[in-house]
Amino acid sequence: MPKNLLLVGSVPLDTVEDVMRVWGAGLAKHLPAVPDGEVGERRAWVNRFCWTVFNGHLDIDTIKRPKPVDGVEVLRPRAREDAWEFKVKNGVEHVRFGHPGERLGYAREAVNSYFVFRALREKGVLPKDMRFQISIPMVNSVIRPLYFPIPGDLEKIRPGFEEAIAAEVAVIVARIPHEDLAIQWDMAWEVSAVYGGAKHLPRESDIATQVAPVERLSKNLPEGVHLGFHFCFGTFGGWPAFAPPDLGRAVELINASVVATRRRVDWIHVPTLDTTSEAFYAPLEKLDAKGARVYLGAIHNMATLAERLAVARKHLPDFGLAAYCGFGRTPPEQLPGLLRDHLTALEIAGLD
């Protein structure tokens, strides 16, 4: 039986155990894997690198930071206009990151969260066939023009950051049993970019620019590790960060990313909008998942869900469901309702 629900990643509860007991156990039979909720600073997704990694780096100057409040520093931007900005220092051609395998925090958090996952699975709280999911943003979603606006800087810092991600992945696959592990590549800026999100940087709109890191980093994943993708229209500043007229370029990017991995892909999360436009969903006919389970990010505005799913099924008959993104910026008091929405969505879709 296919698993018909996917959790993208972030769940703003206090602890990893809370996330796995409430969401993992609550949706257990429907999930291929359970994330740890990206609790703590990871709730800020790629924003956190601004104050944990880039600010104060030997080769990087901070040129803009969130405005303080009452004289107290602010780390998390309140809006896109308040975001951090950086520049590579003059004379630096290749930014590198020290303490490989530790610097970004993914390996450390994954190993710690895995022990919680394994304990809950041994107690029967989580099913034995469930995997532990760690979601990692692809390189260009972190090193993007929003944070590095100076022409030429992206090329100076992206290779080094890719090396840092590769080192984190190496530690993760060395310390977590492959048969228990699923890694998800998160791609948000990549989607915006191929729709022309940086018109002053023409190369950013090329699919080849956005999938090249996928190919290189996916080589580091042993075959026994499951691999998924989360494609996103973005939530920084409100969802959606941008709203394209159709899924055409997204589908092209997805197809190219799956091919670039040169290995089995286990799931693909496809973003959707609150629209019943035939034109929006029509490109799904060209989606080539190569056997991966497809999850539509359609669990939002439950009043229109049935109609939206009916239109989508004209172009993609078989799919599971997910929210449009993680819940990192969602007020925690809304989480019980969102959990119920996931189960209700299965009923509406006839997948329960």
C-alpha positions as CSV (number, residue, x, y, z in Angstrom):
1,M,0.0,0.0,0.0
2,P,1.4,3.4,-0.9
3,K,2.0,6.0,1.9
4,N,-0.4,8.8,1.1
5,L,0.9,11.7,3.3
6,L,4.2,13.5,3.4
7,L,5.5,15.9,6.1
8,V,7.8,18.4,4.5
9,G,9.9,19.1,7.6
10,S,9.3,21.8,10.2
11,V,6.8,21.5,13.0
12,P,7.0,24.3,15.6
13,L,6.6,22.1,18.8
14,D,9.1,22.3,21.6
15,T,11.0,19.0,21.2
16,V,11.8,16.3,18.7
17,E,9.9,13.9,20.9
18,D,6.8,16.1,20.8
19,V,6.9,16.2,17.0
20,M,7.3,12.5,16.7
21,R,4.6,11.6,19.2
22,V,2.0,14.0,17.9
23,W,2.6,14.1,14.2
24,G,4.6,10.9,13.6
25,A,2.3,8.7,15.7
26,G,-0.8,10.7,14.7
27,L,-0.2,10.1,11.0
28,A,1.9,7.0,11.3
29,K,0.3,4.6,8.9
30,H,0.2,7.2,6.1
31,L,3.8,8.5,6.3
32,P,6.9,7.1,4.5
33,A,9.2,8.9,7.0
34,V,8.9,11.2,9.9
35,P,11.0,14.4,10.3
36,D,12.2,15.7,13.6
37,G,10.3,19.0,13.2
38,E,13.5,21.1,12.6
39,V,13.0,22.4,16.2
40,G,15.0,25.3,17.7
41,E,16.9,27.5,15.4
42,R,16.2,25.3,12.4
43,R,12.7,26.5,12.5
44,A,14.1,29.6,10.6
45,W,15.2,27.3,7.8
46,V,18.0,28.9,5.7
47,N,17.6,32.3,7.5
48,R,19.5,30.8,10.5
49,F,22.7,30.5,8.5
50,C,22.8,34.3,8.4
51,W,23.6,34.6,12.1
52,T,25.1,31.2,12.8
53,V,27.5,30.9,9.8
54,F,27.8,34.0,7.6
55,N,27.9,36.8,10.2
56,G,31.4,37.0,11.5
57,H,32.9,34.6,8.9
58,L,36.5,35.4,8.1
59,D,35.9,36.0,4.4
60,I,32.4,37.6,4.6
61,D,31.3,41.1,5.4
62,T,27.9,41.8,6.8
63,I,26.4,44.8,4.9
64,K,22.9,44.7,6.3
65,R,21.2,43.1,9.3
66,P,17.7,43.1,10.8
67,K,17.0,46.4,12.6
68,P,17.3,46.2,16.4
69,V,14.2,46.6,18.6
70,D,14.6,48.9,21.6
71,G,18.4,48.6,21.3
72,V,18.3,44.8,21.4
73,E,19.7,42.7,18.4
74,V,17.3,40.9,16.2
75,L,18.4,37.8,14.4
76,R,15.3,36.6,12.6
77,P,14.2,39.1,9.9
78,R,10.6,40.2,10.4
79,A,10.1,40.7,6.6
80,R,12.0,40.2,3.4
81,E,13.0,43.9,3.4
82,D,14.6,43.4,6.8
83,A,16.8,40.5,5.7
84,W,20.5,40.0,6.2
85,E,22.8,40.9,3.4
86,F,26.5,39.9,2.9
87,K,29.4,40.4,0.6
88,V,32.5,38.3,0.0
89,K,35.6,40.3,1.1
90,N,37.8,41.9,-1.5
91,G,40.5,39.5,-2.7
92,V,38.7,36.3,-1.7
93,E,37.9,34.0,-4.6
94,H,36.7,30.9,-2.8
95,V,34.9,31.0,0.6
96,R,35.5,27.9,2.6
97,F,33.8,26.7,5.8
98,G,35.8,25.2,8.7
99,H,34.9,22.2,10.9
100,P,33.5,20.1,8.0
101,G,30.6,17.8,9.1
102,E,29.9,20.1,12.1
103,R,29.6,23.7,10.8
104,L,26.1,23.6,9.5
105,G,24.6,21.6,12.3
106,Y,22.6,19.1,10.2
107,A,24.7,16.0,11.2
108,R,24.7,16.9,14.9
109,E,20.9,17.4,15.0
110,A,20.2,14.4,12.8
111,V,22.2,12.0,15.0
112,N,20.6,13.4,18.2
113,S,17.1,13.2,16.7
114,Y,17.7,9.7,15.4
115,F,18.1,8.4,18.9
116,V,14.7,9.8,19.9
117,F,13.2,8.3,16.7
118,R,14.7,4.9,17.4
119,A,13.6,4.8,21.0
120,L,10.0,5.7,20.1
121,R,10.0,3.1,17.4
122,E,11.3,0.4,19.8
123,K,8.5,1.4,22.2
124,G,5.9,1.0,19.4
125,V,5.0,4.7,19.3
126,L,6.2,4.7,15.7
127,P,5.8,1.8,13.2
128,K,8.7,-0.4,12.4
129,D,8.6,0.4,8.7
130,M,8.9,4.1,9.2
131,R,12.1,5.9,8.3
132,F,13.7,8.9,9.9
133,Q,13.7,12.0,7.6
134,I,16.2,14.7,7.6
135,S,15.5,17.6,5.2
136,I,18.4,19.6,3.8
137,P,18.1,22.7,1.6
138,M,19.9,22.5,-1.7
139,V,22.9,24.8,-2.1
140,N,21.3,27.5,-4.2
141,S,18.4,27.9,-1.7
142,V,20.9,29.1,0.9
143,I,23.4,30.9,-1.3
144,R,21.0,33.1,-3.2
145,P,20.8,36.8,-4.3
146,L,18.6,37.8,-1.4
147,Y,21.6,37.2,1.0
148,F,24.5,37.8,-1.4
149,P,23.4,40.6,-3.8
150,I,26.9,41.6,-5.0
151,P,27.5,40.4,-8.6
152,G,30.0,37.6,-8.7
153,D,29.7,36.6,-5.1
154,L,27.4,33.6,-5.6
155,E,30.1,31.9,-7.6
156,K,32.7,32.5,-4.9
157,I,30.7,31.0,-2.1
158,R,28.5,28.3,-3.5
159,P,31.2,25.7,-4.1
160,G,32.4,26.0,-0.5
161,F,28.9,25.7,0.9
162,E,28.3,22.6,-1.2
163,E,31.5,21.1,0.3
164,A,30.0,21.9,3.7
165,I,26.7,20.1,2.9
166,A,28.6,17.1,1.5
167,A,30.6,16.9,4.7
168,E,27.4,17.0,6.8
169,V,25.8,14.2,4.7
170,A,28.9,12.1,5.0
171,V,28.6,12.2,8.8
172,I,24.8,11.5,8.7
173,V,25.2,8.4,6.5
174,A,28.1,7.1,8.5
175,R,26.2,7.3,11.9
176,I,22.6,6.5,11.0
177,P,21.7,3.0,9.5
178,H,20.9,3.4,5.9
179,E,17.8,1.3,6.1
180,D,16.4,3.8,8.7
181,L,17.3,7.0,6.9
182,A,15.6,9.2,4.3
183,I,17.1,12.5,3.1
184,Q,15.1,15.2,1.4
185,W,16.6,17.9,-0.7
186,D,14.6,21.1,-0.2
187,M,14.4,23.4,-3.3
188,A,12.7,26.8,-2.9
189,W,15.0,29.4,-4.5
190,E,15.6,27.0,-7.4
191,V,11.9,27.1,-8.3
192,S,11.7,30.8,-8.1
193,A,14.9,31.2,-10.1
194,V,13.8,29.1,-13.1
195,Y,10.6,31.3,-13.3
196,G,12.9,34.4,-13.6
197,G,13.2,35.4,-9.9
198,A,16.5,37.1,-10.6
199,K,16.2,38.7,-14.0
200,H,19.5,40.6,-13.4
201,L,21.3,37.3,-13.2
202,P,20.2,35.4,-16.4
203,R,22.2,32.2,-15.5
204,E,20.0,31.8,-12.4
205,S,17.0,31.0,-14.6
206,D,18.8,28.1,-16.3
207,I,17.7,24.8,-15.0
208,A,21.2,23.5,-15.4
209,T,22.4,26.0,-12.9
210,Q,19.9,24.8,-10.3
211,V,20.3,21.1,-10.8
212,A,24.1,20.9,-10.9
213,P,24.5,20.7,-7.1
214,V,21.7,18.0,-7.0
215,E,23.8,15.8,-9.2
216,R,27.0,16.3,-7.3
217,L,25.5,15.9,-3.8
218,S,23.2,13.0,-4.6
219,K,26.4,10.9,-5.4
220,N,27.1,11.0,-1.7
221,L,23.9,9.0,-0.8
222,P,24.2,5.2,-0.5
223,E,21.6,3.3,-2.4
224,G,20.0,2.1,0.8
225,V,19.1,5.6,1.9
226,H,15.8,6.9,0.6
227,L,15.8,10.2,-1.2
228,G,13.0,12.7,-1.6
229,F,12.5,16.2,-3.0
230,H,10.5,19.2,-1.7
231,F,9.9,21.9,-4.3
232,C,8.4,25.1,-3.0
233,F,7.0,28.5,-3.9
234,G,8.4,29.9,-0.7
235,T,6.9,31.3,2.5
236,F,9.3,34.0,3.6
237,G,7.2,37.1,3.7
238,G,4.0,35.1,3.4
239,W,2.8,32.2,1.3
240,P,3.3,32.0,-1.6
241,A,6.4,34.1,-2.0
242,F,5.6,34.1,-5.7
243,A,2.7,32.6,-7.7
244,P,3.5,31.4,-11.2
245,P,0.7,31.1,-13.8
246,D,1.3,27.3,-14.2
247,L,3.5,24.4,-13.1
248,G,5.4,24.3,-16.4
249,R,8.9,25.4,-15.3
250,A,8.5,23.6,-12.0
251,V,7.8,20.4,-13.8
252,E,10.9,20.9,-16.0
253,L,13.0,21.5,-12.9
254,I,11.6,18.5,-11.2
255,N,12.2,16.2,-14.2
256,A,15.8,17.5,-14.5
257,S,16.4,17.1,-10.8
258,V,15.3,13.5,-10.8
259,V,17.5,12.6,-13.7
260,A,20.4,14.5,-12.2
261,T,20.4,12.2,-9.1
262,R,21.4,9.2,-11.2
263,R,19.7,7.0,-8.6
264,R,16.4,6.0,-7.3
265,V,14.2,8.8,-6.0
266,D,11.5,7.8,-3.5
267,W,9.3,10.8,-3.4
268,I,8.7,14.2,-5.0
269,H,6.7,17.0,-3.3
270,V,5.1,19.3,-5.9
271,P,3.9,22.7,-4.9
272,T,0.5,23.9,-5.8
273,L,-1.6,27.1,-5.3
274,D,-5.1,27.8,-4.2
275,T,-6.4,27.6,-7.8
276,T,-8.7,25.5,-9.9
277,S,-7.2,26.7,-13.2
278,E,-6.8,23.9,-15.7
279,A,-3.8,25.7,-17.2
280,F,-2.0,25.7,-13.8
281,Y,-2.2,21.9,-13.4
282,A,-1.9,20.9,-17.1
283,P,1.9,20.6,-17.1
284,L,1.6,17.7,-14.6
285,E,1.0,15.6,-17.6
286,K,4.7,16.0,-18.5
287,L,5.9,15.1,-15.0
288,D,8.3,12.1,-15.2
289,A,8.8,10.9,-11.6
290,K,10.5,7.7,-12.7
291,G,8.7,5.6,-10.1
292,A,8.9,8.1,-7.2
293,R,5.8,8.7,-5.2
294,V,4.4,12.1,-6.0
295,Y,2.8,14.3,-3.3
296,L,0.9,17.4,-4.2
297,G,1.3,20.3,-1.8
298,A,-2.4,20.8,-1.7
299,I,-3.5,20.7,2.0
300,H,-4.6,24.3,2.4
301,N,-8.0,26.0,2.2
302,M,-9.9,22.9,2.8
303,A,-13.1,24.5,1.3
304,T,-11.6,24.2,-2.2
305,L,-9.6,21.1,-1.8
306,A,-12.0,18.6,-3.5
307,E,-12.3,20.9,-6.5
308,R,-8.6,21.4,-6.8
309,L,-7.9,17.7,-6.5
310,A,-10.4,16.9,-9.2
311,V,-8.7,19.3,-11.6
312,A,-5.2,18.0,-10.8
313,R,-6.3,14.4,-11.3
314,K,-7.2,15.1,-14.9
315,H,-3.5,15.6,-15.5
316,L,-1.9,13.4,-12.9
317,P,-4.2,10.5,-11.8
318,D,-2.2,9.1,-8.9
319,F,-0.7,11.2,-6.1
320,G,-0.4,11.5,-2.3
321,L,-0.9,14.7,-0.4
322,A,1.1,17.2,1.7
323,A,0.9,20.8,2.9
324,Y,2.5,23.4,0.6
325,C,5.5,23.7,2.9
326,G,6.7,23.0,6.5
327,F,5.0,24.7,9.4
328,G,8.0,26.6,10.8
329,R,6.3,30.0,10.5
330,T,2.9,28.7,11.6
331,P,1.6,29.8,15.1
332,P,1.8,26.6,17.2
333,E,-1.9,27.0,18.3
334,Q,-2.9,26.2,14.7
335,L,-1.1,22.8,14.6
336,P,-4.0,20.7,16.0
337,G,-6.2,22.0,13.2
338,L,-3.6,21.3,10.6
339,L,-3.2,17.8,11.9
340,R,-6.9,17.2,11.5
341,D,-6.8,18.8,8.0
342,H,-4.2,16.1,6.9
343,L,-6.6,13.3,7.9
344,T,-9.6,15.1,6.4
345,A,-7.7,15.6,3.2
346,L,-7.2,11.8,2.9
347,E,-10.9,11.3,3.2
348,I,-11.7,14.0,0.6
349,A,-9.2,12.4,-1.8
350,G,-10.4,8.9,-1.1
351,L,-6.9,7.9,0.2
352,D,-7.8,7.0,3.8
